[in-house]
Amino acid sequence: MLGPVLDVFRLRQYFDVITRTRELWSSARDDLAFFNDVRRVYVSFPSDRWPEPRSPFVMPAAPAARTPSTERVALCATGGSGALASVVGVARAFEDRGLRPSVISLCSGSALFGFPLAAGFSADEVAAFTLGLRPDDYVDVDWRRLAMLVPTLARGFAGIVRGDRLEATYRELLGDMTLRELPIPAYAPIWNIERNRVEYLGPRTHPDVTVARAVRMAVSLPLFIEPVQLQGQWWCDGGIVDIFPVVPVLDIERPADAAVAVNGFYPPGFAGEDVTGWQAHPASIVTIAGQVRTCQQAELARVNLGRLRAAMPTAMVEPVPYTKVRGLGFYRAFLNNDEWPVFMVAGRRAGSRALDELGAQEAARARAS
């Protein structure tokens, strides 16, 4: 009887429950604004304010120090909910230099912004579209399924939000464009429930999937947004495994000559949280639980960053502090787009710095040779 309960892999799940409960309770206690964000999904007050559905890039571009001469620069982004609106700004920095990414590797929240960019829309157009969204454009709680949880013993339940509305909203922008038709190849990890494995959804792997469906699949976070069926099996957001995917850039598409990496989920450089002195914390096991919960995902991100840097010059930026998506912040950044314009502008600045860095690296290599 104790075997299944004490299984080493289940222990990680128990730690996950402990940590998330602590984070959510702390956030809910200190940040009542979350409940206001949830309210705005269903009831809009006259006093509510929304971002203007237009480009936030009103300032001229910063002067370029050095721009890489190659046109094959990959853009790789982590997940991180709405904080990855910064990807729109990074794309605008590319446009400021007359560049466009040769391939885009996305994950979870960055798919909301990156797939439309890959479909050929400008950064200004993607900014206007996403800033014009309201929560009821992409959040559709499955009340019927929730009401039937007890009578059905929760059979088949895997997410509170359906996902149909999000897909329909993106279809209004993208039409029936398939991944095969993307002007810029773009990929996102998806996780298969039945086989417990990750695949990368993109032009060479699933060319006939529509881009709108790809966005939906990429953000189908388990227990939050319901899984999506593909080829007879069920799939969720692959960011739960691979938060910084580089396989599409290194192993699927033709390799790029350089890469810009955008991190919006972990501390800079994918460093782990520093909990030095944990022994002195009250309920020390809770502190350990937080480390256990993220250890595998963070380590894979570091390995992937190492692979990318070994393969090509890479400039990494963190336009938005990762603390924005801790605890309830993760859900707030999805439900409330008030700060997305700020994230986009920060992404533009960071993207410009990254391209300057790549240009400087290129010049240094030229001098050395």
C-alpha positions as CSV (number, residue, x, y, z in Angstrom):
1,M,0.0,0.0,0.0
2,L,2.8,2.4,0.8
3,G,4.7,1.7,-2.4
4,P,2.6,3.9,-4.7
5,V,2.3,6.6,-2.1
6,L,6.1,6.9,-1.5
7,D,7.1,6.4,-5.1
8,V,10.0,8.8,-5.7
9,F,8.4,10.4,-8.7
10,R,5.2,11.0,-6.8
11,L,7.2,12.8,-4.1
12,R,8.0,15.5,-6.7
13,Q,4.3,15.9,-7.3
14,Y,3.7,16.3,-3.5
15,F,6.4,19.0,-3.4
16,D,4.7,20.7,-6.3
17,V,1.4,20.8,-4.4
18,I,3.1,22.2,-1.3
19,T,4.9,24.9,-3.3
20,R,2.0,26.0,-5.4
21,T,-0.3,26.1,-2.4
22,R,2.2,28.4,-0.6
23,E,2.7,30.6,-3.7
24,L,-1.0,31.0,-4.4
25,W,-2.0,31.7,-0.8
26,S,0.8,34.3,-0.4
27,S,-0.2,35.9,-3.7
28,A,-3.9,35.9,-3.0
29,R,-3.3,37.4,0.4
30,D,-1.0,40.2,-0.9
31,D,-2.5,40.8,-4.3
32,L,-6.3,41.2,-4.2
33,A,-6.0,42.6,-7.8
34,F,-6.0,39.0,-9.0
35,F,-9.7,38.7,-8.1
36,N,-10.4,41.9,-9.9
37,D,-8.7,40.4,-13.0
38,V,-10.9,37.3,-12.7
39,R,-14.0,39.5,-12.4
40,R,-13.1,41.4,-15.6
41,V,-13.3,38.1,-17.5
42,Y,-17.1,38.0,-16.9
43,V,-18.2,41.5,-15.9
44,S,-16.9,44.7,-17.3
45,F,-17.4,47.9,-15.2
46,P,-17.4,51.4,-16.8
47,S,-14.4,52.2,-14.7
48,D,-12.3,49.4,-16.3
49,R,-9.4,50.6,-18.4
50,W,-7.9,48.6,-21.2
51,P,-4.7,49.1,-23.3
52,E,-5.2,51.0,-26.6
53,P,-5.3,48.5,-29.5
54,R,-2.4,50.1,-31.2
55,S,1.4,49.8,-31.4
56,P,3.2,51.0,-28.3
57,F,6.4,51.7,-30.3
58,V,6.0,55.5,-30.6
59,M,9.7,56.3,-29.8
60,P,12.3,56.1,-32.6
61,A,14.6,53.2,-32.5
62,A,17.8,53.5,-30.5
63,P,20.9,54.0,-32.6
64,A,22.4,50.7,-33.6
65,A,26.0,50.0,-32.4
66,R,26.7,47.0,-34.6
67,T,24.3,44.8,-36.5
68,P,25.2,41.2,-37.5
69,S,25.8,40.9,-41.2
70,T,24.0,37.6,-41.4
71,E,20.3,37.4,-42.2
72,R,19.9,34.0,-40.5
73,V,19.3,35.0,-36.9
74,A,17.0,32.7,-34.9
75,L,14.7,33.9,-32.2
76,C,14.2,31.5,-29.3
77,A,11.8,32.3,-26.4
78,T,10.8,30.7,-23.2
79,G,7.3,30.4,-21.9
80,G,6.1,32.9,-19.3
81,S,2.4,33.8,-19.8
82,G,1.8,37.4,-20.9
83,A,5.3,38.6,-19.9
84,L,6.3,37.2,-23.3
85,A,4.6,40.1,-25.0
86,S,8.2,41.2,-24.9
87,V,8.8,39.0,-28.0
88,V,6.8,41.5,-30.0
89,G,9.3,44.2,-29.0
90,V,12.2,41.9,-29.8
91,A,10.7,41.4,-33.3
92,R,10.4,45.1,-33.7
93,A,14.1,45.5,-32.9
94,F,14.7,43.1,-35.8
95,E,12.6,45.2,-38.0
96,D,14.4,48.4,-36.9
97,R,17.6,46.8,-38.4
98,G,15.9,45.5,-41.5
99,L,16.0,41.9,-40.3
100,R,13.5,39.2,-39.6
101,P,14.1,36.0,-37.7
102,S,15.1,33.0,-39.9
103,V,13.3,30.6,-37.5
104,I,11.3,31.2,-34.3
105,S,11.2,28.7,-31.4
106,L,8.4,29.4,-29.0
107,C,6.9,28.0,-25.9
108,S,3.6,28.4,-24.1
109,G,2.9,32.1,-23.6
110,S,5.3,33.3,-26.3
111,A,3.2,31.4,-28.8
112,L,0.4,34.0,-28.4
113,F,2.8,36.6,-29.9
114,G,5.3,34.6,-31.9
115,F,3.0,32.6,-34.2
116,P,1.3,35.8,-35.6
117,L,4.8,37.2,-36.2
118,A,5.8,34.1,-38.0
119,A,2.6,34.4,-40.1
120,G,4.0,37.6,-41.6
121,F,2.3,40.2,-39.5
122,S,4.5,43.1,-38.4
123,A,5.4,43.8,-34.8
124,D,3.0,46.8,-34.9
125,E,0.2,44.7,-36.2
126,V,0.7,41.9,-33.7
127,A,0.9,44.6,-30.9
128,A,-2.4,46.1,-32.0
129,F,-4.1,42.7,-32.2
130,T,-3.0,41.4,-28.9
131,L,-3.5,44.7,-27.0
132,G,-7.0,44.8,-28.4
133,L,-7.9,41.5,-26.8
134,R,-10.2,41.3,-23.9
135,P,-10.4,38.4,-21.5
136,D,-13.6,37.1,-22.9
137,D,-11.9,36.9,-26.3
138,Y,-9.8,34.0,-25.2
139,V,-11.1,32.8,-21.8
140,D,-14.1,30.5,-21.9
141,V,-14.6,28.6,-18.6
142,D,-16.3,25.2,-19.1
143,W,-19.0,25.7,-16.4
144,R,-21.0,22.6,-17.6
145,R,-17.9,20.3,-17.1
146,L,-17.2,21.9,-13.7
147,A,-20.8,21.3,-12.6
148,M,-20.6,17.7,-13.6
149,L,-17.3,17.0,-11.8
150,V,-18.9,15.2,-8.9
151,P,-21.6,13.2,-10.8
152,T,-19.0,12.0,-13.3
153,L,-16.2,11.5,-10.8
154,A,-14.2,14.0,-12.9
155,R,-13.7,11.5,-15.7
156,G,-12.1,13.3,-18.7
157,F,-11.6,16.5,-16.8
158,A,-8.2,18.1,-17.5
159,G,-8.8,21.9,-17.7
160,I,-11.0,24.7,-16.5
161,V,-10.9,26.7,-19.7
162,R,-12.1,25.2,-23.0
163,G,-9.7,26.9,-25.5
164,D,-12.2,27.0,-28.3
165,R,-12.7,30.8,-27.9
166,L,-8.9,31.5,-28.0
167,E,-8.6,29.5,-31.2
168,A,-11.5,31.2,-32.8
169,T,-10.1,34.6,-31.9
170,Y,-6.8,33.8,-33.5
171,R,-8.5,32.4,-36.5
172,E,-10.1,35.8,-37.1
173,L,-6.5,37.1,-37.5
174,L,-4.8,34.1,-39.1
175,G,-7.6,32.6,-41.1
176,D,-7.0,29.0,-42.1
177,M,-3.2,29.4,-42.6
178,T,-1.4,26.2,-41.8
179,L,2.0,25.8,-40.3
180,R,3.3,24.7,-43.8
181,E,2.3,28.2,-45.1
182,L,4.2,30.2,-42.4
183,P,6.6,32.7,-44.0
184,I,8.9,32.2,-41.1
185,P,9.1,28.6,-39.7
186,A,7.9,28.6,-36.1
187,Y,7.7,25.8,-33.6
188,A,6.4,25.2,-30.1
189,P,6.7,22.1,-27.8
190,I,3.5,20.1,-27.1
191,W,3.2,17.3,-24.6
192,N,1.4,14.0,-25.3
193,I,-0.7,12.7,-22.4
194,E,-1.0,9.1,-23.5
195,R,2.6,8.6,-24.3
196,N,4.2,11.1,-21.9
197,R,6.5,12.6,-24.5
198,V,7.2,16.0,-26.1
199,E,7.0,16.8,-29.8
200,Y,7.6,20.1,-31.6
201,L,4.7,21.5,-33.5
202,G,5.8,23.3,-36.6
203,P,6.0,23.2,-40.4
204,R,8.2,20.2,-40.8
205,T,6.5,18.1,-38.1
206,H,2.8,18.9,-38.4
207,P,2.5,21.0,-41.6
208,D,-1.3,20.7,-41.9
209,V,-2.2,22.0,-38.5
210,T,-3.6,25.5,-38.7
211,V,-1.7,28.2,-37.0
212,A,-4.7,29.2,-34.8
213,R,-4.9,25.6,-33.6
214,A,-1.1,25.6,-32.9
215,V,-1.5,28.7,-30.7
216,R,-4.2,27.0,-28.7
217,M,-2.2,23.7,-28.3
218,A,0.9,25.6,-27.3
219,V,-0.8,27.3,-24.4
220,S,-3.0,24.4,-23.2
221,L,-1.5,24.3,-19.7
222,P,-2.7,21.2,-17.8
223,L,-5.5,21.9,-15.3
224,F,-5.9,25.4,-16.7
225,I,-6.8,25.0,-20.4
226,E,-8.1,21.7,-21.6
227,P,-6.0,19.4,-23.8
228,V,-6.3,19.4,-27.6
229,Q,-6.8,16.3,-29.7
230,L,-4.4,15.7,-32.6
231,Q,-4.1,12.4,-34.6
232,G,-6.3,10.5,-32.1
233,Q,-4.3,11.5,-29.0
234,W,-4.4,14.4,-26.5
235,W,-1.8,17.1,-26.2
236,C,-1.0,20.0,-23.8
237,D,1.5,22.8,-23.5
238,G,5.0,21.2,-23.8
239,G,6.5,24.0,-21.7
240,I,5.8,21.9,-18.6
241,V,8.8,19.8,-19.8
242,D,10.9,22.0,-22.1
243,I,10.5,25.7,-21.1
244,F,13.3,26.9,-23.5
245,P,13.1,24.7,-26.6
246,V,16.1,24.8,-29.0
247,V,15.4,21.5,-30.8
248,P,13.6,23.3,-33.7
249,V,16.5,25.6,-34.3
250,L,19.3,23.0,-33.9
251,D,17.7,19.7,-35.1
252,I,14.7,20.4,-37.3
253,E,15.2,23.5,-39.4
254,R,18.3,24.6,-41.2
255,P,20.7,25.9,-38.6
256,A,20.9,29.7,-38.2
257,D,24.1,31.6,-37.9
258,A,23.3,33.4,-34.7
259,A,20.5,33.5,-32.1
260,V,18.6,35.9,-29.8
261,A,17.3,34.1,-26.7
262,V,14.5,35.6,-24.6
263,N,14.0,34.4,-21.1
264,G,10.9,35.4,-19.2
265,F,10.5,32.5,-16.8
266,Y,13.6,31.9,-14.8
267,P,16.4,34.1,-13.2
268,P,19.0,35.4,-15.7
269,G,20.9,32.7,-17.4
270,F,18.4,30.2,-16.1
271,A,20.1,30.2,-12.8
272,G,18.2,28.4,-10.0
273,E,16.7,30.3,-7.2
274,D,19.2,31.0,-4.5
275,V,17.9,29.7,-1.1
276,T,21.1,29.7,0.8
277,G,20.3,29.5,4.5
278,W,17.2,27.4,3.9
279,Q,17.9,25.5,7.1
280,A,17.0,28.6,9.1
281,H,13.6,29.1,7.4
282,P,10.4,28.1,9.1
283,A,9.0,25.0,7.5
284,S,12.3,24.4,5.7
285,I,10.8,21.5,3.7
286,V,8.6,24.1,1.9
287,T,11.7,25.9,0.7
288,I,13.2,22.6,-0.5
289,A,9.9,21.8,-2.2
290,G,10.3,24.9,-4.4
291,Q,13.7,23.7,-5.6
292,V,12.5,20.2,-6.3
293,R,9.6,21.4,-8.3
294,T,11.7,23.4,-10.7
295,C,15.0,21.4,-10.7
296,Q,14.4,19.3,-13.9
297,Q,12.9,22.1,-16.0
298,A,15.6,24.6,-15.1
299,E,18.4,22.2,-15.7
300,L,17.0,21.3,-19.1
301,A,16.8,25.0,-19.9
302,R,20.5,25.4,-18.9
303,V,21.5,22.4,-21.1
304,N,19.5,23.8,-24.0
305,L,21.2,27.2,-23.6
306,G,24.5,25.5,-23.6
307,R,23.7,23.6,-26.8
308,L,22.6,26.8,-28.5
309,R,25.7,28.7,-27.5
310,A,27.9,25.8,-28.6
311,A,26.3,25.8,-32.0
312,M,26.2,29.6,-32.8
313,P,26.8,33.0,-31.3
314,T,23.9,33.7,-28.9
315,A,22.8,36.8,-27.1
316,M,20.4,36.3,-24.2
317,V,18.1,38.9,-22.8
318,E,15.5,39.1,-20.0
319,P,13.3,42.1,-20.9
320,V,10.8,41.4,-18.1
321,P,11.8,40.3,-14.6
322,Y,10.9,36.6,-14.1
323,T,9.2,37.5,-10.8
324,K,6.3,39.0,-12.9
325,V,5.1,35.4,-13.5
326,R,5.6,33.9,-10.1
327,G,2.6,32.5,-8.2
328,L,-0.6,34.2,-9.2
329,G,1.4,36.6,-11.4
330,F,1.5,33.9,-14.0
331,Y,-2.3,33.9,-14.3
332,R,-2.6,37.7,-13.9
333,A,-0.2,38.2,-16.8
334,F,-2.5,36.0,-19.0
335,L,-5.9,37.4,-17.8
336,N,-4.8,41.1,-17.7
337,N,-3.0,42.7,-20.6
338,D,-2.6,46.1,-19.0
339,E,1.2,45.7,-18.8
340,W,1.7,44.1,-22.2
341,P,2.6,47.5,-23.8
342,V,5.4,48.0,-21.2
343,F,6.7,44.5,-21.8
344,M,6.7,45.1,-25.6
345,V,8.7,48.3,-25.2
346,A,11.1,46.6,-22.9
347,G,11.5,43.8,-25.5
348,R,12.4,46.3,-28.2
349,R,15.2,47.8,-26.0
350,A,16.5,44.3,-25.0
351,G,16.3,43.1,-28.6
352,S,18.3,46.0,-29.8
353,R,21.0,45.3,-27.2
354,A,21.0,41.6,-28.2
355,L,21.6,42.5,-31.9
356,D,24.3,45.0,-30.9
357,E,26.0,42.1,-28.9
358,L,25.8,39.7,-31.8
359,G,27.3,42.4,-34.1
360,A,30.1,43.0,-31.6
361,Q,30.8,39.3,-31.3
362,E,31.0,39.1,-35.1
363,A,33.4,42.0,-35.3
364,A,35.6,40.4,-32.6
365,R,35.7,37.1,-34.5
366,A,36.7,39.0,-37.6
367,R,39.6,40.8,-35.8
368,A,40.8,37.5,-34.3
369,S,40.9,35.8,-37.7
